[in-house]
Amino acid sequence: MAINYTKKYDAFLELNHLTEHQRIVSLRSIFDRDISDNEKFNFRTKIIRPLKKEDLFDVESLFKHLTYRTDEELDKKGKVIKKRDVFDFERSKRLHWILPHINEIIFQNIEVFSSNNRINGRDVVRTYIYNKTKEYIIILQPQKGGLDYYFITAYYLEKRLGGLNMIKQKYKNRLADVL
C-alpha cells in the first residue's frame, strides 16, 4: 500500500492485488494528501472545494465520486435508479494524477477551457482540464461569485461511454475565456 503513496504521474496505482479495505486505505491516503488535507489545493489562484451537501462541504462524496462509478439499475416498478457503488479501477488508479494537472505541472497536450452545460434543467458553466494524450479529464465548476471552484470529478475518458466525443464537442463549443 505504501508503494502507491510514492507513485508519480503517469504511473498507475497498484490496486489489483489489494483487498477492498486495503484499496480504500491506500486511495484515501492519496486523496487526503493531495486534496482534502491540502491547504494549497488551488487552480490558477482559485480555491477548489468539494460540492456542498446540506451547507457542508461533502468530502466523503467527492472521494467516492473519484473512486467509484455510477451504474443504473431498475427497481421493482421499472424505474431507473442510479447507484455509485461499483469500484472503478480506471478512475482509482489515476487518483494521484489530479494534483499535477491542477498545479499545471503537466502542460504538454493539455487543454484548459470552460463550456456551458445543461444540467438538471439549468445552464451551468464548467471548466475542463483535458489531457489529450492520456484521455483524462478533470471537471471544475466555478462558484457563483467566481472566486473559487467546486470539484466535480476526474476520470479516464472511456470510448464505450462516448467520453472522448463528448469532450471534443464541449471543446468545440468552448467559451472565449476560462472561468
PEZIVEN-V904278 format. One record per residue. RES is the residue in three letters. PHI is phi in whole degrees, 0 to 359 (* if undefined). Layout:
# PEZIVEN-V904278
RES;PHI, RES;PHI
This chain:
# PEZIVEN-V904278
MET;*, ALA;295, ILE;299, ASN;295, TYR;296, THR;261, LYS;294, LYS;244, TYR;298, ASP;245, ALA;288, PHE;266, LEU;290, GLU;265, LEU;237, ASN;300, HIS;273, LEU;270, THR;289, GLU;302, HIS;297, GLN;297, ARG;299, ILE;297, VAL;299, SER;297, LEU;293, ARG;295, SER;295, ILE;289, PHE;301, ASP;297, ARG;298, ASP;275, ILE;237, SER;291, ASP;261, ASN;270, GLU;290, LYS;250, PHE;278, ASN;232, PHE;238, ARG;52, THR;75, LYS;265, ILE;294, ILE;253, ARG;233, PRO;291, LEU;298, LYS;271, LYS;225, GLU;55, ASP;66, LEU;239, PHE;290, ASP;262, VAL;292, GLU;296, SER;295, LEU;297, PHE;302, LYS;295, HIS;295, LEU;274, THR;233, TYR;235, ARG;244, THR;269, ASP;239, GLU;253, GLU;230, LEU;260, ASP;278, LYS;297, LYS;267, GLY;87, LYS;278, VAL;284, ILE;239, LYS;268, LYS;229, ARG;250, ASP;222, VAL;253, PHE;301, ASP;249, PHE;298, GLU;296, ARG;293, SER;294, LYS;289, ARG;249, LEU;305, HIS;284, TRP;280, ILE;299, LEU;299, PRO;298, HIS;288, ILE;297, ASN;281, GLU;56, ILE;284, ILE;268, PHE;227, GLN;281, ASN;58, ILE;249, GLU;244, VAL;245, PHE;205, SER;245, SER;212, ASN;283, ASN;226, ARG;257, ILE;230, ASN;51, GLY;78, ARG;237, ASP;275, VAL;227, VAL;270, ARG;231, THR;252, TYR;243, ILE;248, TYR;246, ASN;269, LYS;292, THR;292, LYS;267, GLU;51, TYR;232, ILE;227, ILE;239, ILE;241, LEU;241, GLN;233, PRO;300, GLN;289, LYS;306, GLY;285, GLY;80, LEU;269, ASP;226, TYR;240, TYR;264, PHE;274, ILE;272, THR;188, ALA;207, TYR;195, TYR;280, LEU;280, GLU;272, LYS;299, ARG;295, LEU;260, GLY;75, GLY;300, LEU;296, ASN;295, MET;298, ILE;292, LYS;300, GLN;293, LYS;296, TYR;295, LYS;299, ASN;258, ARG;295, LEU;283, ALA;294, ASP;240, VAL;279, LEU;266
